[in-house]
């Protein structure tokens, strides 16, 4: 078993590659803190946490996150920790890996750890269908005075030609707001002639 100091605790605590957390022996003005393994707490989401006290402040930290930060390479901005065997209590470093939040959620659904209610599934399907329709809908770009500047066969066509974000111009077309310094309007499909 390997131990590493949890850096942000200023040497007060260490974590092992098997998922144990200990308070390190240290001396303060009025007392000596003896080394001891901390007792983990099981929270409602099914993960183990520990309570750490640093500079008079108390922190509740997920053990699998502490293990990953200390022992796992490959961290990237926004990464989350996934348990490979789907056992949230197995915090051994060999069972953990950095993944994107999206990948973590997909794995949870795939492995039955998350369930989508029928109502949510229906709402997601309806939104996906609406997005598909909107993305293939013709759209026009207009000056603030109302003069037509361009017509595009779809949001993606506008994105390719102008580099605009499809969601932003879709929202502008639906609300009448300005986006990218212009007004945007949906155009009936049979009247599209693309203007470069």
N, C-alpha and C positions, 0 to 999 in steps of 0.2 A: 504494500500500500504506500502510495506517495502522497505527501502533503505539500500544499503551497499556501503561503500567506495571502490572505485577501487584502490586496494592496490598499484599498480605500479605507480600511479599518485601522491603518497606521500600526500594523503588527499585532493588533489585539486578538484577531481570529485567523484560523486557517481552515482550509477545506481539503478533503482527501479525494483521490480519483475514484473512490467507491461511494461517495456521497455522504460522508460524515463531516460534521463541522465541529470544531473545538475552539474553546476559549484558551488562548495561550497564556502561560504564566507571565505576569508582569507586576510591576511595583508602582504604586501611586503614593502620594504624600501621606495618606492615612491608612493604607492597607496593602496587602499582597493578594493578588488574584492568582489562584492556583489553576493549573492546566486541567481542563475537563471537557469531555465530549458533551455537546449540547443535545438536549432532547428535542426532536423535531415535532412540529404541530401539523396535523392533517387538516387542511382547509376544505371548504365546501366543493371547490373545483376538483378535488382529488389529488392535489399536490402537497408535498411536504414543504414547510417553511421553517425558518429559525428566526429567533429574535436576537438581534445584535445591538449592543449599546456602544456608541462611539461619540466621544466628546459630550457626554450627557444626553445625547439624542438616541432614541430607540428606533430601530429599523426592523421591519419584517421582510425577509428575503426568501425567494424561492430557491430551494437547494439545488435543483437541476440547473438553474441559471448560474449560481455560484460555481458549480463544477465546470460548466461549459466555459465560463469566462476565465477560469484558472488554467484549464487543461486543453481546451479545443482550439485548434488553428482554424483559420478560414472565416472569422467573423466579418460581416459586411454590414453597412448601414441598414437598419431596419430588420436585421436578422432576428429570428426567434429560435428557441431550442425545441427539437423534436425528439421524442422517445421512440427509437426504432422498433422496439417490441410492443409498442402501444401500452406498456405498463407504466403509469405515471409515478409509481413508487420505486421503480428501478432507476436510480440516479447514478449508476456506474458510468464512467466516462465513455466506455465502449458502446453503451446503449444510446448515447446522445449525439446529435449532429445539428449544425447550424442550417436552417432553411428559411426561405421567405415566409412571411405571414400567410400569403396566398397558398403556398405549397403545404404549409402546416394544416390549414383549414381543409384543403382537398384531401389530405391523408386522413384527417379525422372523420370526414364523411365516408370515405372509402372503407375505413376500418370499423365503421359503426360507432365511433365515439361521439359523433354529433348526429342529430336527427333533424331533418327539416320538416316542419309541420305541413300538413296538406295545404293550408291557407297560404303559407310562405312560399311553398313550391309553386302554387298557382300564380301568385303575385310575381314571382321571379320569371316564370314562363311568359306571362303577359307583357312584362317589361322588356324581356328579350325580343319578343315578337314586335313590339312597338319600336324598339331600337333598330331592328332590321328594316322595318318599313321606313322609318325616318332616314336611315342611312342611304336608302336607295331613292329617296324623294328629291326631285329637282329643287334647287334653291337659287335665289337671286341676291346679288350684292348691290346696294344702292347708296348713293351719296346722301348726306344728311338733308339735302334739299329734295331728295326723292328721285333723282335721275338714276336710271339703271346703268350700272357699271359692268357687271358680268352676270352670266347665267351658268349654272353648273348642273350636270346630270345628277349629282348626289353630293352628300356631305364629304364623302371620300374624294370625289373629283375636285371639290374646292380645297380640300386639304393638300392633295397632290400638287395643284397648280399654285396655291397661295401660301401653303405652309401654315394654315390656320388650324386651330383645334376644333374638331367636329362638334364636341359637346358644347363649346362656347357659342358657336354660331347657331346651333340647333336651339339653344336656350334663348338666344337673341330673336330668332325667328318666331318662337312661341310666345315671347313676352313683349316684343316690340322695342326692346332695349338696343343700345348701340354696342357693337362688338367689333374690335379691330378698326375703330374709327368710322364704321359704316352701319347702315341698317341692313337687315337680312329678312327676306320674305320667301315663304314656300311658294312654288310655282306649280300650277296644274301640269301633270305629266305630258299631256298632248301639245303643250305650247313651248316646249324646250327647244331652243336653238342655241347651242353653246357659243358664248361670246368670249374670245380669248382674253 
